[in-house]
Amino acid sequence: MRTSGMVRLCAGALLGALAVAGPAGAAPSPEAQWTAYKLRFIQTEGRLADDSAKGVSHSEGQGYAMLLAVFAGDRPTFDKLWSWTRINLEIRGDGLAAWRWLPDDQPHAKDRNNATDGDLLMAWALAEAAQRWKDPGYRDQAAVIARAIFAHATYPAIFGTALAPGVDGFGPRDGKDGPVVNLSYWVFPAFPALARVAPELDWSGLRESGVALLDSAKFGPRALPSDWISLKGGPQPAEAYPKRFGYDVVRAPLYLAWGVPAEKERLRQLVEAWTGGSEAPPPVVDIVSGAPKGVFGDKGYRAVAAYARCVAEGAPFPEDLREVDLDRYYPATLQMLVLAAMRQTNSGSGSSGC
């Protein structure tokens, strides 16, 4: 198995070569960026390793990597990622995946609870793979996960169908302010693809509930959602988590911009409340006071804010954000997703123009 240091050197060398070979000032091609991303984060056996967290793997990371592999047209890597996931995470027996795999633990997946966003991402990737490569097996596997999500990780709430972040630990009896939800688990761009493979499920209702939650979860002087939201007595910041617009909910502007193109005004309001209209690195925000509690300094987070501004307001997407910074898994992955979203929307009807 390659060490993260060796992978870093390989990716750095590759990007350096691309910079020399490519036109002056031009970002590497999508194919080159995907190759560098693979070298940096994906192990040879098909496991995406988060090197900022002791090499841990999550269902979320596997889902993101599978999705990026489909968008890159890289079926061999997709199959390795899905094979590793099925063997190591699809161990619950209910169609959902264990959320975390630690290389130093025995067993590696001690906590078998799921993470519903990871399940959604994997199902979305499989649905996209089924369409791209005309493989009904992928379609069937996507449908199994989609049906398991609705069977085990949804419930009726005051704003519609809610997504439980996990089957266990987030219900009305699991904490003093339960149930608890996370707005970033509404992966809006996944829903149309999943409606193709499991059309009997209420994907439009799930989309509407996410938009309704966004409308209701406007907390504090800046009217922003928190990472974790209690639904007990109406949406409010969850007590057991930091009350901040932080590293979970930062994905919500990306998913809203990518997946709900009719909601530009909602997106504009969200981005304005978050960034104040500035193009500076966006802040981590304390929900209670409205004060910044640090900044999202990595290029991946800046790319999310810039893409959301572009979709909502037509603001130009900065050229420097088209070259992916591969320093850390999470912001690098968000930046790769932003660039994939822009390629998708620009190639289809309703182009965002970004």
N, C-alpha and C positions, 0 to 999 in steps of 0.2 A: 504493500500500500504506500502511496506517495505521501510524503510529509507536506504540511502546509507551506513550509519554507521552500521546498523544492517546487511546489506548484506556483508559489508567488514568483519565483525566479523564471519559471517557464513562461508564465503569463506576461511578466514584464518584458522578457526577451521578445516574445511574439509581438506585443504591442509596439515595442521599439522598432522592430523590423518593419511593421506596417507603417509606422510614421515615416520611416525613411523611404519606403517604396511608394507610398501614396502621394497624391498631389499636395503641395504645400498648403497647410492650414486646414486640410480636409480631415474629417473624422473617419476612422476606419469603417469599412462597410459593415452592414448587419451580419454578414456571414463571418467576417473576421472577429467582430465583437462577441458573437456566440462562441466561436472557437476559443477565444481567450477566457470567456466566462467558464466554459467547461473545464479548461485546464486549471483554473483558479479554484473552483469550488466543488466539482463533481468527481468523486472517486471512481476508479476503474470499474468497480463492481456495480455502480449505479446508485450510489448514496451521495446525496448532497450534504456536505459537512459544513456547519457554521463554525468557522475557526475562531470567531470572537467569543464562543461559548464552549470551549473544550471539545470541539469536534462533534457536538450534538447534532442529531438529525431530527427533523420534525415532519409531520404529515404536511404541514404548510409548505415547507421548503421543497419536499418532493413534488407537491402539486405545482408550485411555481416553476420548478425546473422542467417538469413534464410539459407544462404549457409553453414555455420558451422553446423546448425542443420541437414541439409541433409547429410553432410559428416559424422556426428555422428550417423546417422540412427535414429534420434529422431523426429519421425513424430508428436507426440502431441505438442512439442514445436514449430516445424515448422508451424503447423496449427494455433497455437495461434499468432505467429508473423505475419503470412500472414493475418489472420482475422483482427488483430488490424490495420495493414497497409491499408487494403482495406477500413475499416470504416473511418479511420482518415486521410489518405494521398491520397487515390485514389478518389479525390474530384474535379478534374479539368474537367472531362468529355471527355478527349481526349486520355485516355489510359495511361497517364503519371501521376506521383505522385507529390504532393506538397512536397517541399524539406525539410521543417522544421516544427516542432511541439514543441511549448513551453508550459510547464505546467501552467505558470502564465498568459498567454495571453488569451484573449477572443475576437474572436475565437482563438483556439490554433494554427491553421495554417493560420495566417494572410497573409503571403506571399505565394501565390499559384504558384509561378514559380517552375519549376521542377529543379532537378539536374540529368543530363543525366547519370552520373556514377551510381547513386542510381537506376535509372530505369534499366540499364544494369545488375546490380548485382541482382536485384529482378527477372528479366526475366531469368537470368542464374540459379538462385536457383530453380525457378519453373521448368525449363527444366531438371535440375538434379533430382528434386523430381519426375517428370513424369517418368523418366527412372528407378529410384530406386524403386518406389512403384507402377509402372505400372498403373498410374492414368492419363487417357486422359484429365481430367479436368485441371490438372496442365499444361499439354502441351498446351491446348487451351489458358489458361491465359498467359503463357509465350509468345505465338505467338502474342497475342493482344498487349502486351507491346513492343515486338520487332518491330512490324509493326508501332506502334506509334512513336518509336524512329526514324525510317527511314523517316516517314511522316513529323515529326515536328522538329526534332533536328539534321538533317544532311543537308549538302549543298556541292556543288562542290567547291573545292579550288585548289590552284596551285599544290598540291601534291596528289590530289585525293579527295575522299569523306571525308569531315571534320565532326567532331562531335561538335555541339554547346554545351557548358557546361550547358546551359539552353535555353529554348525556347525564353525567353526575356532577353535582357541586354547584349548580347555578339555579336551582329551582326555588319555589316559594318557602320550602322548609330547610333550605341549605344555608341560610344566613338571615340575620335580623331584618335585612331589607331586600330579601329575595322576592321574586326572581330578578336575576341580573343578566343584562345583555350587553353586547358590544357591537356598535354600529358598523364597524369595519368588517364584520362577518357577513354583511349583506353585499355579496360580490355581484353587483348588478350586471356586469357584462357577461357573467356566466349563464344568466337565466334564459336568454333566447336559445343558446346552444342546448341547454338541458331540456327545454321545452320540446326540442326535436326528438330526444331519445326517450323522454317520459312525459308525453303530452297530457296524460291524465292528471298530473299534479298541478297545483294552483300556483304556477310561477308568476303570473300577473298579480295575484294577491300578495305574494311574497315581496314583489317589487313595490307594490303600493304600501305595504306595511313599513318597508325601509324608508320610503319617502316621508310617510307620516311620522315615523320616529325622528327623522331629521328635523321636521318642522317643530316637533315638541321638545326636543333636547337642545334648547337654547338657554344655556345656564350662565349666570353671572353677568357682569357689566359688558362683556364682549359677546354675549349670546352665542356661545360655542358649545358643542357637545363635549362631554368628557370621554375618556377612553372606555370606561365601564359605567353602565347606567342601570340604576335600580328602577324597576317598574312597580314597586310597592307604593300604592297611593298616587301613582302618576310618575312619569319620568323625572329622575333627579340623579345627581352624581352618586354613585355607589359608595357606601361608607368604607368598605374594606379595601379600597384601592385609592391610589393617589388621585386627587381631584384635579385633573389636568387634561388639556388637549395635547396629547403626547404621541408616543411611538406606535400605539395601536391605531388610534383614530386618524392618524395622518394618511392612512390608506383610503379613507372615505372620499376625499376630493378626487382621487384617481378613479375610483370605481364609479362615482357619480358622473364624472366627465366622460368616461369611457362607455358607460352602460346605459345612461338615461339622457340621451341628447335633448329631449324635450324640456329638461329641467334646468335650462341655462340660468334663469333668474335665481333659483335656489342655489345653484353652484356659485353664481356671482356673489350672493349674500354671504355664503360660507367662506369664500376666499377673502372677501373684504374684511369680514370679522376676524379672520385668522391673520392676515398679512397687513391689514390697514392700507392696502393698495401699493405697498412698497415692493420693490424687486430685490431687496436685501434678503439674506438668508432668513427664512421664516422662523418665528419663535415657537418654543414650547411654552404653553400658556397656563398659568394657574387659573383655574376656573373661578374660584371664589373671589379673588382680587382683580382678575383680569390682567395681572402683571406678567411680563415675560419671566420665565424660569430657565433661561438658556435659549439656545438656537439650534435648529436643525441645520448644522453646518455642512453635512455631506452633500455632494452633488445630486444624489438620488432624491433626497427630500426636496431640494431646490427644484428639481425637475418636476416633481409632483405639483408643487405650487405653480410653476411656470406653465405646465400643461393645463391645469385648471383655469388659470387666467386666460390662456389662449382660447380654450373652448368657450368660456363664459363671456369674454370681452373682446376677443380677437387680438389680444396682445401678442406681439412676435415672440416666438420661442427662442431663447438665447442659443446661439450657435455653440458656445462652449459646453452646453449641457447635452449636446449630441454625441459627445465622446464619453464613454462610460468609465467611471472611476471604480476599479475593481479592488479597492482596499478592504472593504468589509461586505459580508454577504448581504445583509438586509438592505442598506441603501443602494448597493449595486443592483440588487434584484429589482427594487422599485424603479430604478432608472431604466433597466432593460425593459420592464413592463411599460413604462411611459413611452419609450421609443417604439415598442411593438404596437401600442394603442394608436400612436400617431400614424404609423404605416397602414394600419387597418382602416382607420377612419378616412385617411386621405385617398385610399384606393377604392373606397365604396361610395355609395350615394350618401348625401348628407355630410360631405367632407368638412372636417373641423378647420381646415386651412392651416394647421400647425406644421 
